Amino acid sequence: MASMNPLADEAMLDRLQHAAFDYFLLTANPANGLVADTSRQGSPVSIAVVGFALSSYPVAVERGWMDRTDASRRSLAALRFFRDSDQSGSPTATGYKGFYYHFLDIHAGTRVWRSELSMIDTALLVAGMLAASMYFTADTADEAELRELADALYRRIDWQWAKNDGETIRQGWKPECGFLHYGWEGYSEAILLYVLALGSPTLPIAADGYRSWTATYQWENLYDYDYLYAGPLFVHHFSHAWIDFCGIRDPFMREKHSDYFENSRRAAYIQREYAWRNPHGFAGYDENGWGLTACDGPSDEQSEVSHEVRRLFGYAARGVPYGPDDGTLSAPCVLASLPFAPEIAFDAACSMLARYPEILSDGRLASGFNPGLAGADGRLWVSAGHYGLDQGIVLMMIENHRTGWIWRLMRRCPYIREGLHRAGFQGGWLQASIPDEREARG
């Protein structure tokens, strides 16, 4: 349980946040600014993780963990790389039409694993670029170049092409087969993608594309909570890392008398209720043992759990209440719920750390753990190494919980504001004038 000492609680969050930030220093290639997907040997780059890194450097500067010059140069190295990268769309390029392949070689920056040109991961990357441009506003050569590059890289994205003449944005494209045969249906982390696509000053999508997407939403009543359904908890977090949705509503949420922030709060409570009910009887599930999301978990192919009779999913998007669920939980996603439901998220995080200290190594939380399974050594099954997405969302959402600073910073971004307006969002901070830099810094 959480301590009764606010200073001790704050110190714990500070340690977790600082350790999460260190992931980006330990796994980055300083020559090109790219950051590895995981801390495991030979891991490729995830472009989304680079976006989280670019958003984390300003936080580190403000908290005294990093020198501003070092932060701006690391950020600039990444932006220069993407500016100069191969945009031919070939199987060995870096990207196409302003978008980038999901996974890249950390040295050459070229496509690996035959990965897709990822629209959502590009959006997470670009959100990080825009965060950097909002923060690095000094009148220096490096910071001026950084702002210019972030703007140019955002402007060159062809969001219209990404619809493939359809109503909604496609999820991906491959040079071998063209657009993937599915789009975005149902509420997801793609809300950030649509805001960026709508806010573009060069090649935006029309507002009817956003309306077509929200028409696929699934509104449900679960455990007496009315909410916009999305099973994995990360869906209720990722876009919120950059955009404060509290008090602003699009047409869908106005009709439901809710907003996306409140929806994320309800998602945390639904997760807790599901774990308390524990329909499959998994070990470790209770009111302080929850957190089903996209995370690493044991798989049927691993020899140490090959005797297990239940199906195991490996890295998968686990969700509530319809699954998949194999008894694997994620502590990072619980911490990422702090801005929405601190009264339950903090206790749950503390309880997990007390019961399962193995989930913390080098001060950082593992992607997933399964309380009902033991590894080859007989100990609790815990995901090996660390994932950049987990560390990034932990750092950003702890900051938003503690100070709201990232949200205030991004309120100043004209492209975010324009995208929200075009999507039909109204109310709250959107109706106020753009804050100056001093207000953003609090």
Secondary structure in CASP SS format (residue, H / E / C, confidence):
PFRMAT SS
TARGET T0000
AUTHOR 0000-0000-0000
METHOD secondary structure of the structure
MODEL  1
M C 1.00
A C 1.00
S C 1.00
M C 1.00
N C 1.00
P H 1.00
L H 1.00
A H 1.00
D H 1.00
E H 1.00
A H 1.00
M H 1.00
L H 1.00
D H 1.00
R H 1.00
L H 1.00
Q H 1.00
H H 1.00
A H 1.00
A H 1.00
F H 1.00
D H 1.00
Y H 1.00
F H 1.00
L H 1.00
L H 1.00
T H 1.00
A E 1.00
N E 1.00
P C 1.00
A C 1.00
N C 1.00
G C 1.00
L E 1.00
V E 1.00
A E 1.00
D C 1.00
T E 1.00
S C 1.00
R C 1.00
Q C 1.00
G C 1.00
S C 1.00
P C 1.00
V E 1.00
S E 1.00
I H 1.00
A H 1.00
V H 1.00
V H 1.00
G H 1.00
F H 1.00
A H 1.00
L H 1.00
S H 1.00
S H 1.00
Y H 1.00
P H 1.00
V H 1.00
A H 1.00
V H 1.00
E H 1.00
R C 1.00
G C 1.00
W C 1.00
M C 1.00
D C 1.00
R H 1.00
T H 1.00
D H 1.00
A H 1.00
S H 1.00
R H 1.00
R H 1.00
S H 1.00
L H 1.00
A H 1.00
A H 1.00
L H 1.00
R H 1.00
F H 1.00
F H 1.00
R H 1.00
D H 1.00
S C 1.00
D C 1.00
Q C 1.00
S E 1.00
G C 1.00
S C 1.00
P C 1.00
T C 1.00
A C 1.00
T C 1.00
G E 1.00
Y E 1.00
K C 1.00
G C 1.00
F E 1.00
Y E 1.00
Y E 1.00
H C 1.00
F E 1.00
L E 1.00
D C 1.00
I C 1.00
H C 1.00
A C 1.00
G C 1.00
T C 1.00
R E 1.00
V C 1.00
W C 1.00
R C 1.00
S C 1.00
E C 1.00
L E 1.00
S E 1.00
M H 1.00
I H 1.00
D H 1.00
T H 1.00
A H 1.00
L H 1.00
L H 1.00
V H 1.00
A H 1.00
G H 1.00
M H 1.00
L H 1.00
A H 1.00
A H 1.00
S H 1.00
M H 1.00
Y H 1.00
F C 1.00
T C 1.00
A C 1.00
D C 1.00
T C 1.00
A H 1.00
D H 1.00
E H 1.00
A H 1.00
E H 1.00
L H 1.00
R H 1.00
E H 1.00
L H 1.00
A H 1.00
D H 1.00
A H 1.00
L H 1.00
Y H 1.00
R H 1.00
R C 1.00
I C 1.00
D C 1.00
W C 1.00
Q C 1.00
W H 1.00
A H 1.00
K H 1.00
N C 1.00
D C 1.00
G C 1.00
E C 1.00
T C 1.00
I C 1.00
R E 1.00
Q C 1.00
G E 1.00
W E 1.00
K E 1.00
P C 1.00
E C 1.00
C C 1.00
G E 1.00
F E 1.00
L C 1.00
H C 1.00
Y C 1.00
G E 1.00
W C 1.00
E C 1.00
G C 1.00
Y C 1.00
S C 1.00
E C 1.00
A H 1.00
I H 1.00
L H 1.00
L H 1.00
Y H 1.00
V H 1.00
L H 1.00
A H 1.00
L H 1.00
G H 1.00
S C 1.00
P C 1.00
T C 1.00
L C 1.00
P C 1.00
I C 1.00
A C 1.00
A H 1.00
D H 1.00
G H 1.00
Y H 1.00
R H 1.00
S H 1.00
W H 1.00
T H 1.00
A C 1.00
T C 1.00
Y C 1.00
Q C 1.00
W E 1.00
E E 1.00
N E 1.00
L E 1.00
Y C 1.00
D C 1.00
Y E 1.00
D E 1.00
Y E 1.00
L E 1.00
Y C 1.00
A C 1.00
G C 1.00
P C 1.00
L H 1.00
F H 1.00
V H 1.00
H H 1.00
H C 1.00
F C 1.00
S H 1.00
H H 1.00
A H 1.00
W C 1.00
I C 1.00
D C 1.00
F C 1.00
C C 1.00
G C 1.00
I C 1.00
R E 1.00
D C 1.00
P H 1.00
F H 1.00
M H 1.00
R H 1.00
E H 1.00
K H 1.00
H C 1.00
S C 1.00
D C 1.00
Y H 1.00
F H 1.00
E H 1.00
N H 1.00
S H 1.00
R H 1.00
R H 1.00
A H 1.00
A H 1.00
Y H 1.00
I H 1.00
Q H 1.00
R H 1.00
E H 1.00
Y H 1.00
A H 1.00
W H 1.00
R H 1.00
N C 1.00
P C 1.00
H C 1.00
G C 1.00
F C 1.00
A C 1.00
G C 1.00
Y C 1.00
D E 1.00
E C 1.00
N C 1.00
G E 1.00
W C 1.00
G C 1.00
L C 1.00
T C 1.00
A E 1.00
C E 1.00
D C 1.00
G C 1.00
P C 1.00
S E 1.00
D C 1.00
E C 1.00
Q C 1.00
S H 1.00
E H 1.00
V H 1.00
S C 1.00
H C 1.00
E C 1.00
V C 1.00
R C 1.00
R C 1.00
L C 1.00
F E 1.00
G C 1.00
Y C 1.00
A E 1.00
A E 1.00
R C 1.00
G C 1.00
V C 1.00
P C 1.00
Y C 1.00
G C 1.00
P C 1.00
D C 1.00
D C 1.00
G C 1.00
T C 1.00
L E 1.00
S C 1.00
A H 1.00
P H 1.00
C H 1.00
V H 1.00
L H 1.00
A C 1.00
S C 1.00
L C 1.00
P C 1.00
F C 1.00
A C 1.00
P H 1.00
E H 1.00
I H 1.00
A H 1.00
F H 1.00
D H 1.00
A H 1.00
A H 1.00
C H 1.00
S H 1.00
M H 1.00
L H 1.00
A H 1.00
R H 1.00
Y C 1.00
P H 1.00
E H 1.00
I H 1.00
L E 1.00
S E 1.00
D C 1.00
G C 1.00
R E 1.00
L E 1.00
A C 1.00
S C 1.00
G C 1.00
F E 1.00
N E 1.00
P E 1.00
G E 1.00
L E 1.00
A E 1.00
G C 1.00
A C 1.00
D C 1.00
G C 1.00
R C 1.00
L E 1.00
W E 1.00
V E 1.00
S C 1.00
A C 1.00
G C 1.00
H C 1.00
Y E 1.00
G H 1.00
L H 1.00
D H 1.00
Q H 1.00
G H 1.00
I H 1.00
V H 1.00
L H 1.00
M H 1.00
M H 1.00
I H 1.00
E H 1.00
N H 1.00
H H 1.00
R H 1.00
T C 1.00
G C 1.00
W H 1.00
I H 1.00
W H 1.00
R H 1.00
L H 1.00
M H 1.00
R H 1.00
R C 1.00
C C 1.00
P H 1.00
Y H 1.00
I H 1.00
R H 1.00
E H 1.00
G H 1.00
L H 1.00
H H 1.00
R H 1.00
A C 1.00
G C 1.00
F C 1.00
Q E 1.00
G C 1.00
G H 1.00
W H 1.00
L H 1.00
Q H 1.00
A C 1.00
S C 1.00
I C 1.00
P C 1.00
D C 1.00
E H 1.00
R H 1.00
E H 1.00
A H 1.00
R H 1.00
G C 1.00
END
